[in-house]
């Protein structure tokens, strides 16, 4: 197995740097293999008793011009005005829904015309259906309202399942 010392790697690096600086000069490197099988690369001839191989390094090509990626093509000249990004979108809307009895809930789609407020134990809300009034509002406010606790009507909020939330389908994830 070949062993290359760190000094040999450093020497090769210096030679390649000097060759790129000299650009038009051909460089010569000597590969020396000692009787134990150790390999060394150096700029001077090998010691007696070592096998020597001369490696000629071709000069580096002259530097080329940079590609013109960012220059405007003909007809795309600078008009002097700052470039505009995409037009600003209007705020995404959600709905605040309120029943006649004062229950408040939020939806990302339209509010239903009425909701069933029957109670499972036949309590004071055992009436059949209540009409709902809707008010459009920014999504940010609706998401904040959904997070509020202790409000009557919270059970009618537009709730996203854990599955949809994990897939990134929660309309409130950015708010």
C-alpha positions as CSV (number, residue, x, y, z in Angstrom):
1,X,0.0,0.0,0.0
2,X,1.3,3.5,-0.8
3,X,2.0,5.9,2.0
4,X,2.1,9.6,1.2
5,X,3.4,11.9,3.9
6,X,1.8,15.2,4.7
7,X,4.9,17.0,3.6
8,X,4.6,15.4,0.2
9,X,1.0,16.6,-0.1
10,X,2.0,20.1,1.0
11,X,4.8,20.0,-1.6
12,X,2.4,19.0,-4.4
13,X,0.1,21.8,-3.2
14,X,2.9,24.4,-3.3
15,X,4.0,23.2,-6.7
16,X,0.5,23.4,-8.1
17,X,0.1,26.9,-6.7
18,X,3.4,28.0,-8.1
19,X,2.5,26.5,-11.4
20,X,-0.7,28.5,-11.5
21,X,1.2,31.6,-10.6
22,X,3.8,31.1,-13.2
23,X,1.1,30.0,-15.6
24,X,3.4,29.5,-18.6
25,X,6.1,27.3,-16.9
26,X,6.2,23.6,-17.0
27,X,7.0,22.1,-13.5
28,X,8.9,18.9,-12.7
29,X,8.2,16.8,-9.6
30,X,10.3,13.8,-8.5
31,X,8.5,10.7,-7.2
32,X,10.9,8.9,-4.9
33,X,10.3,5.3,-3.7
34,X,12.7,4.2,-0.9
35,X,13.8,0.6,-0.3
36,X,11.1,0.1,2.4
37,X,8.3,1.1,-0.1
38,X,7.7,4.7,1.2
39,X,6.7,7.2,-1.4
40,X,7.8,10.9,-1.3
41,X,7.1,13.6,-3.9
42,X,9.7,16.4,-4.0
43,X,11.1,19.2,-6.1
44,X,14.7,17.9,-6.1
45,X,16.2,14.6,-7.3
46,X,15.9,11.6,-5.1
47,X,18.6,10.2,-2.7
48,X,20.9,7.4,-4.0
49,X,19.3,4.0,-3.4
50,X,15.8,5.2,-4.1
51,X,13.8,4.6,-7.3
52,X,13.0,7.8,-9.0
53,X,10.2,8.8,-11.4
54,X,10.1,12.2,-13.0
55,X,6.6,13.7,-13.3
56,X,6.1,16.7,-15.6
57,X,3.2,18.9,-14.7
58,X,1.8,20.8,-17.7
59,X,1.3,24.5,-17.2
60,X,-2.1,25.7,-16.1
61,X,-4.3,27.1,-18.9
62,X,-4.7,30.8,-19.0
63,X,-7.6,32.2,-17.0
64,X,-10.8,32.6,-19.0
65,X,-13.3,35.4,-18.9
66,X,-16.2,35.0,-16.5
67,X,-19.5,34.0,-18.0
68,X,-21.9,36.8,-18.4
69,X,-24.9,35.4,-16.5
70,X,-26.2,38.5,-14.9
71,X,-25.8,41.0,-17.7
72,X,-29.1,42.0,-19.4
73,X,-29.6,40.8,-22.9
74,X,-30.6,43.2,-25.6
75,X,-34.0,44.6,-25.0
76,X,-33.8,43.9,-21.2
77,X,-31.9,47.1,-20.5
78,X,-32.2,48.8,-17.2
79,X,-35.1,51.3,-17.3
80,X,-33.9,53.1,-14.2
81,X,-36.8,51.9,-12.0
82,X,-36.3,49.4,-9.3
83,X,-37.5,45.9,-10.1
84,X,-40.8,45.0,-8.5
85,X,-41.5,41.7,-7.1
86,X,-44.9,40.0,-7.4
87,X,-47.8,42.2,-6.6
88,X,-48.9,42.2,-3.0
89,X,-51.8,39.9,-2.3
90,X,-54.8,40.9,-0.3
91,X,-55.1,39.5,3.2
92,X,-56.6,36.0,3.2
93,X,-60.1,36.2,4.7
94,X,-61.9,34.0,7.2
95,X,-65.2,34.4,8.9
96,X,-66.5,35.2,12.4
97,X,-69.8,33.5,12.9
98,X,-72.2,34.5,15.7
99,X,-75.5,32.9,16.7
100,X,-78.6,34.8,18.0
101,X,-77.8,33.6,21.5
102,X,-74.3,35.0,21.3
103,X,-72.2,31.9,20.7
104,X,-69.1,32.9,18.7
105,X,-67.1,30.6,16.4
106,X,-64.7,31.0,13.5
107,X,-64.6,29.4,10.0
108,X,-62.1,29.6,7.1
109,X,-65.0,29.0,4.7
110,X,-68.4,30.6,4.8
111,X,-70.4,30.4,8.0
112,X,-73.4,28.0,7.9
113,X,-76.9,29.6,7.7
114,X,-77.9,27.9,11.0
115,X,-76.5,25.5,13.5
116,X,-78.0,22.8,15.7
117,X,-77.5,23.8,19.3
118,X,-79.2,20.7,20.9
119,X,-77.7,19.6,24.1
120,X,-77.2,15.9,24.8
121,X,-78.7,16.2,28.3
122,X,-81.7,18.3,27.2
123,X,-80.5,21.4,29.0
124,X,-81.3,25.1,28.3
125,X,-79.9,24.8,24.7
126,X,-82.3,22.1,23.7
127,X,-83.8,24.4,21.0
128,X,-83.7,23.1,17.5
129,X,-81.6,25.4,15.3
130,X,-80.2,28.9,15.6
131,X,-79.5,31.3,12.7
132,X,-76.0,32.5,12.2
133,X,-74.7,35.9,11.2
134,X,-71.3,36.1,9.4
135,X,-68.6,38.8,9.3
136,X,-65.5,38.6,7.1
137,X,-62.2,39.2,8.8
138,X,-58.5,38.7,8.2
139,X,-57.3,35.1,8.7
140,X,-54.8,36.4,11.4
141,X,-57.7,37.6,13.6
142,X,-59.7,34.4,13.1
143,X,-56.8,32.2,14.0
144,X,-56.2,34.3,17.2
145,X,-59.9,34.0,18.0
146,X,-59.8,30.2,17.6
147,X,-57.0,30.0,20.2
148,X,-59.0,32.0,22.7
149,X,-60.4,29.8,25.6
150,X,-63.6,29.9,27.5
151,X,-65.8,31.2,24.7
152,X,-69.3,30.0,24.0
153,X,-69.5,28.4,20.6
154,X,-65.9,27.1,20.5
155,X,-67.2,23.6,19.6
156,X,-68.3,24.9,16.2
157,X,-64.8,26.3,15.2
158,X,-63.2,25.1,12.0
159,X,-60.8,22.6,13.5
160,X,-58.1,20.9,11.5
161,X,-57.3,17.3,12.2
162,X,-53.9,16.3,13.5
163,X,-53.3,14.4,10.3
164,X,-53.9,17.5,8.1
165,X,-51.9,19.7,10.6
166,X,-48.9,17.3,10.3
167,X,-49.2,17.4,6.5
168,X,-49.0,21.2,6.6
169,X,-52.7,21.8,5.7
170,X,-53.5,23.9,8.8
171,X,-54.7,27.3,7.6
172,X,-53.5,28.9,10.8
173,X,-49.9,27.5,10.7
174,X,-48.5,30.9,9.5
175,X,-50.3,33.0,12.1
